[in-house]
């Protein structure tokens, strides 16, 4: 019997309706369901309550009802456990989510019959080092961002990889991302789209103040160290665009591939390039280009 934990973004309008239907479908098929205590109480189903920190070791799969942001938070929370995650897209783009709320029954049946595969996505470990002391540590699925907060004020990042000088970038900041994050903030700053199976780290300048600064694709076994400097104090670090830390001049941000991974559940008939076409280019089917209109 499969055991499922369900995590919900309570701010999504359709979340509770989808949750009730999902719980019904799973229990109808004799699966065991666990919910966060406050969600279970709101559904008058205290028998389903389980604290989230007890999900590891109890559930086989985690369902996430929300958008990509919700899934990113869940991925970081369970990074050390490798629990497979299936996202149900209740957001806008839903690039990481594989299932849609309009096909709940189909998604549940596919999971219970094993009609899926697990895609292992690399993550990043990030540390803030100040005067030789590590002040902050965290893990990211998408990216680590170093940026200014003030309008029309630049910051400079001096980048080293494995102790070797890589370059100096002045502008709005830098993004260090995984292949998963290549379709997020890095993409909007001109970074390349990287297939998730390519083990690499991306370095993307944000609005660089030079014509020669270009995104770089670096080996995943390298350790990046970025020393920040500026003529002001408004500098910050973000993890997946969700967690933030204040930085000081001469802080060093150390970024490397993490030993942790995120296990995303994917449908077998969909590939990464199909998702890119449909989510980012708005393509509806294989014949939606010029060939399909002849």
Protein Blocks (a to p, Z undefined) as FASTA:
>chain_A
ZZddddddfkbmklmmmmmmmmmmmmmnopacdddfklmmmnopaklgccfklmgopamb
dcdeddfklmmmmmmmmmmnopacddddfbfnommbmbdfklmmmmmmmmmnopacdddd
ddddddddeehiafbdcddfkbccdddfbehiacdddddeehiafbdcedjbdcdddfkl
mmmmmmmnopacddfklgcdddddehiabfkbccddddfkbccddddddfbfbdcddehh
laccdddehiacdddddfbdcdddddfkbcfklmmmmmmnopabfklmmmlmZZ
